[in-house]
Amino acid sequence: MIELLDPTVQPNTTLAETLAYAPRPVSLTGKRVALIENTKFKSDRLLQRIGELLKADYGAAETRMWRKHNASVPAHEEIVTEIRASSDVMVAGIGD
Amino acid sequence: MTSPLTSSRHPVADPGEAIEYCFAQGWTDGLPVVPPTLDRVEAMLAAAQLDPACEIAHIVHRDVSVTAEKVAINAVLAGCLPAYMPVVVAAVEAIGDPRWSYHGPGTSTAGAGVLIVVNGPAARELDVNAGDNLFGPGWRANLTIGRAVRLVMRNVCGSMPGFLDRGTLGHPGKLSYVIAENEAESPWTPLHVERGLQADQSAVTVMAAEAPHQFYNQLSRTAVGVLTTLADDMRISGNVMGQTQYLLVLAGEHMRTIAADGWDKARIREFVFAHTQNSHAHLKRTERMAGAILPGDETRMRPLVGSPDDILVVASGGRAGAFSAYVPGWGSARASQAVTVEIKEVRS
């Protein structure tokens, strides 16, 4: 009999089990929506359209767009702080 | 005082079963691995004089701490000799550097490999190939050091192909992508010295990279001739609009031709930078740049890279054959940059 050492850090945990979502608002009516643009081609246009739909169809009060440094990094602290102070919900995503 | 090894243990009957067990656990890249037994892992750690609990890298975006113990286990899996461990450790440190920015190259659809250039005395002592069949096969150090780094990415950092590693195509270098610079025959300043280290130090330079592109020039006896061919091949390559970094790999014949004209690496960089620019009109006609062609677009030029310093140059490859290669970096230089880390025989 021989023993093998486990090369992984979380052998029994999948990523899905470690993800936690922020609580969702019951309604978007009157909410301030932050749109986080990831710099990919036309992502600003896509988010602009999403923002328009959230206002027209779901009653969001306002939308404002923020821009990450690039698509491969998390939103930087400066805009996270600003979004936290000025928005109720945010829309972030990645698209190619 | 040495910390105890904390990884969980998996009993198996014999080495044959161990190899199949590792496949079944999802610990391998598709090739058989060396069973990571306690004695092998301890030999790996001892070779680099590392405490198992030592943190080699912290992958910020994934909040993963990569310890020496996990690096050692994966280096065993990959088939490394214990003497390779300091090189693997330096490369893992490099991919944890914020400038390399793990999350992009570790997950992207654009399918980056981890290109590792080894410089200095360690490259020669460990027989890291810098000559014939540069990109493989044939040399244990080249094929196992990069494999160990990739297994760390898979098993520790979560870059599982088809899950977090979503490379659309990937490339063979994602198995292992390690070369050395041919410092013994090169007329030029070694890469690690250009990047701030001393010639008698050893180092890895790690770049998120696409596959190598070979180009031919079997006619020229001049630096301008060879590099004109290179630039013409390279001008439309990689993420043309992304302005990535590039690695130029100049093999024996081309190296001697260019050096005979008295060109150094800086001059090579300047020439290639100047001759790999594309007109906005061409980029628009070929659907790489958005928008209609405007007056002046035929002569308005966009550089392939942000600056000459984004072109890394090494002398590597076989002595015979009028071929060299360029390697486009992944994504863009804004998203990930090559990182050079000293290989330390003893880590403090």
Chai-1 contact restraints between the chains, C-beta under 6 A:
chainA,res_idxA,chainB,res_idxB,connection_type,confidence,min_distance_angstrom,max_distance_angstrom,comment,restraint_id
A,M1,B,P11,contact,1.0,0.0,6.0,A-B,restraint_1
A,I2,B,V12,contact,1.0,0.0,6.0,A-B,restraint_2
A,I2,B,T37,contact,1.0,0.0,6.0,A-B,restraint_3
A,E3,B,R9,contact,1.0,0.0,6.0,A-B,restraint_4
A,E3,B,P11,contact,1.0,0.0,6.0,A-B,restraint_5
A,L4,B,H10,contact,1.0,0.0,6.0,A-B,restraint_6
A,L4,B,A18,contact,1.0,0.0,6.0,A-B,restraint_7
A,L4,B,P35,contact,1.0,0.0,6.0,A-B,restraint_8
A,L4,B,P36,contact,1.0,0.0,6.0,A-B,restraint_9
A,L5,B,S7,contact,1.0,0.0,6.0,A-B,restraint_10
A,L5,B,P36,contact,1.0,0.0,6.0,A-B,restraint_11
A,L5,B,V41,contact,1.0,0.0,6.0,A-B,restraint_12
A,L5,B,I73,contact,1.0,0.0,6.0,A-B,restraint_13
A,D6,B,S7,contact,1.0,0.0,6.0,A-B,restraint_14
A,D6,B,S8,contact,1.0,0.0,6.0,A-B,restraint_15
A,P7,B,W27,contact,1.0,0.0,6.0,A-B,restraint_16
A,P7,B,I73,contact,1.0,0.0,6.0,A-B,restraint_17
A,P7,B,N74,contact,1.0,0.0,6.0,A-B,restraint_18
A,P7,B,L77,contact,1.0,0.0,6.0,A-B,restraint_19
A,P7,B,N155,contact,1.0,0.0,6.0,A-B,restraint_20
A,T8,B,N155,contact,1.0,0.0,6.0,A-B,restraint_21
A,V9,B,V156,contact,1.0,0.0,6.0,A-B,restraint_22
A,N70,B,R334,contact,1.0,0.0,6.0,A-B,restraint_23
A,N70,B,A335,contact,1.0,0.0,6.0,A-B,restraint_24
A,S72,B,H103,contact,1.0,0.0,6.0,A-B,restraint_25
A,S72,B,G104,contact,1.0,0.0,6.0,A-B,restraint_26
A,S72,B,A335,contact,1.0,0.0,6.0,A-B,restraint_27
